[in-house]
Amino acid sequence: MLIDCPDCNARVDGEVVGSVEFVNDPDEVDEPRRRLSLLRCPVCGNPLVALDVLSTVSESGEFWLSAERIWPPCTMLSPSIPAKIRDSLEEADKCIRSGAFTAAVAMTGRALEAMCRHFGTKSDVLAGGLKELLDREIIDKRLFQWGDELRINRNLAAHATGERFHGWHAGSLFTFALAICNYVFVLNEQFAEFLEHKDDVNKLMKQLVESLRGRKAKRTVVRGNPKRLWTLGHPSRRTQFRYEGSVADGCMLLQVGNPKIEASFFQAALMTFSGREVRGGFKEDDPPRDSFGEWIKNNSRSINGRCLTPRHASFIAAILCHETGVTSRLDGASTGVRALLVAAGEQEDIRPFFA
């Protein structure tokens, strides 16, 4: 099995010591088979772990996609890092893996130059650009020190100074450059998104509390004539259930335990996801992050007065689709979406649209 060996800095035909085939979700008809293999490098003898995915099956046999090394882990660059900076970092990583350590140091410094240009620094030299990033508080003093050390070594590598760089030296400088880029472009962006999402949720919950203030929260009103609905998802996996009441008055699911859904809980869900598209996330044990099922699990006790599970979310979503302007669809448009835990054309990763 062809695989990159980080110790040999080469692509080798690894000896398969053992392998295990599996699927992420056995209930999914179209879920591809995956193979996890323990390999031994034929050159250095060190162990490697590879993962590949079955592509097609024909009369001539099975065809697997190119294996990806998952241990030792490969360097992963976030797409949040601008392309011109990421290109230099990727080149530096390739140089390290091929043993061209002086070139790796030069390319690492080039990534910092690209970062300065990204932010439109006025200085034509890297030293001035880093100082301007410090003055503008894009980087702090510690990152400035790392960047300045990178600048010094970049100059030594880019000119005929006779300086020799070894693997540990080039690898350390690459790690510092990657840390700077992750801080500036990845962590800052994630923190800003966290604060924005946190403020939105707090605002919506405040609006909900204010709407209920001054009057007693409406409790569940159960009426006769049970209604029958089908849960959302692929037709082959939908189940029928019964409930009494309504979104406006609250309802009770006619199943084990007769869980009650308060009208205020329906209102909170509609307010939280207003104008958004959200994954269903109805898996009992592991709902996707930021899905409707995760929200039900995390907020049901505080708003509804009892704990509900992501499986209850499948019933609640079906009721909302039946009685309100919420709609749903199956999402399986591309393999890229599948990687985000959406089974193509299958199961509960339908996305309710909250109007």
Secondary structure, DSSP 8 states (H G I E B T S, - for coil): -EEEETTTTEEEE-EEEEEEEE-S-TT-TT---EEEEEEE-TTT--EEEEEEEEEEEETTEEEE---EEEES------TTS-HHHHHHHHHHHHHHHHT-HHHHHHHHHHHHHHHHHHTT-S-SSHHHHHHHHHHTTSS-HHHHHHHHHHHHHHHHHHTT------HHHHHHHHHHHHHHHIIIIIIHHHHHHHHHHHHHHHHHHHHHHHHHTTS--------SS-EEEE-SS-TTT--EEEEEEETTTEEEE-STT--EE-HHHHHHHHHHTTT-B------SS---TT-HHHHHHHHIIIIISS---HHHHHHHHHHHHHHSS-B-----S-HHHHTTT--TT-SS----B--
